[in-house]
Amino acid sequence: MREIEDAFQSLAEAIIDGRVKHVGFFEKPIVNDFFALWNIRAHRKSQPIADQPIKGNITPERNLTKDQQELLEKHHIAFIRPDLTIPGRNLAGANIQTNLAIVRDQLTDARWGILKAGEGEFIVPDNFSNVRIVPLTPTICLVSQSDNDILSLDEVAEINRYAIASRKKYVFARDFSKCPL
């Protein structure tokens, strides 16, 4: 997941400073993966996987301390707790990876355009699950099935309404007074 974030951060910086002017063949999978990861994480946060009990007659070889459990988790190693449960967050990583593969298939038709606000600024939700939008700055976002364009105030307002409708818990903006609805 870190690789997805790092690749997207580099691409976003290149778009923002003008080195990348078009999301093409090589950039598309980077945006697709980031969009997928962002939305899957938002879903997992709102619907976490519960700790799962281990059924059967087993006994752990040894009981791990909290520090040992955290060290294993840091190195992506799953473990069984002394109460014979597997932490839900250990299962969440595998779930996220599985869902990334599914969403990648769903995004094969994506064609990301770089949209800039001619007036106004964008509101950013905790996720855009209903529409394929990835905010970069208060005035730049990527939108699937779009060409590069400069947006009117009304078009910025439309994206902001999508942001509010898509949020699970929150939205933010640099300055809400500059964000049309």
Helices and strands as residue ranges (DSSP letters): H 2-16, H 28-46, E 52-53, H 66-74, E 85-86, H 88-106, E 112-117, E 124-125, E 133-137, E 140-144, E 149-151, H 153-166, E 171-172, G 176-178
